Amino acid sequence: MRLRFLSTSLKAGIFETWKQLYVTRGSVGLLATGDYGTCLNSGITGDFYAADAPPPPAGQGYVYLVQGYSSVCGLGTLGFGSSETERANPNPGACTE
C-alpha cells in the first residue's frame, strides 16, 4: 500500500493540522457489518509505503481509511455514515491512540 501526497502544499496543510496519520485496512465485504478492519500503520508523518497483503480474491477488495491525530484533538474520526452518525470500528485491531 502506498500513501503519497500529490502536492507538497497539501502535505504541509495536512501535517499542520494533524501531526500524524493512522491507516486502517478492511475488507469491502465486511463494511456492511460496520467492521472497518485493523490498524495497518500508525504514527505516519509523511509519505508512507508498506508491504500490503496479497491481492484479494476475485470479486473481493480492500478498503483503506485514514485518520488524523494531534496531541490537542486526539485521533480523528472515521467519518460519518449515510445515517449521519459517526462511524465506530468494533474490530479489536482497530487503530487507537
BELRA-V278766 format. One record per residue. N is the residue number from 1. D_FIRST is the distance of its C-alpha to the first C-alpha in Angstrom with 1 decimal. Layout:
{{N:D_FIRST} {N:D_FIRST}}
//
This chain:
{{1:0.0} {2:3.8} {3:6.7} {4:9.8} {5:13.3} {6:15.4} {7:18.6} {8:19.9} {9:22.2} {10:19.7} {11:17.8} {12:21.2} {13:22.3} {14:19.4} {15:19.9} {16:23.7} {17:23.5} {18:20.7} {19:20.6} {20:17.3} {21:14.3} {22:13.2} {23:10.2} {24:11.3} {25:9.8} {26:12.7} {27:14.3} {28:15.7} {29:18.9} {30:19.4} {31:19.2} {32:23.0} {33:23.8} {34:22.3} {35:19.8} {36:16.5} {37:14.9} {38:14.2} {39:12.9} {40:9.5} {41:10.6} {42:13.7} {43:15.7} {44:13.2} {45:15.7} {46:14.0} {47:11.1} {48:8.2} {49:6.0} {50:5.3} {51:6.3} {52:5.4} {53:8.6} {54:10.5} {55:10.8} {56:13.0} {57:16.7} {58:18.4} {59:19.2} {60:16.5} {61:13.1} {62:10.5} {63:11.0} {64:9.3} {65:12.1} {66:12.4} {67:15.7} {68:17.7} {69:19.9} {70:23.2} {71:26.2} {72:28.4} {73:26.6} {74:24.5} {75:21.3} {76:21.0} {77:21.2} {78:18.8} {79:21.1} {80:23.9} {81:24.6} {82:26.9} {83:29.8} {84:29.1} {85:28.5} {86:25.8} {87:23.0} {88:23.0} {89:20.7} {90:23.0} {91:20.4} {92:21.6} {93:18.2} {94:17.5} {95:16.8} {96:20.1} {97:21.7}}
//
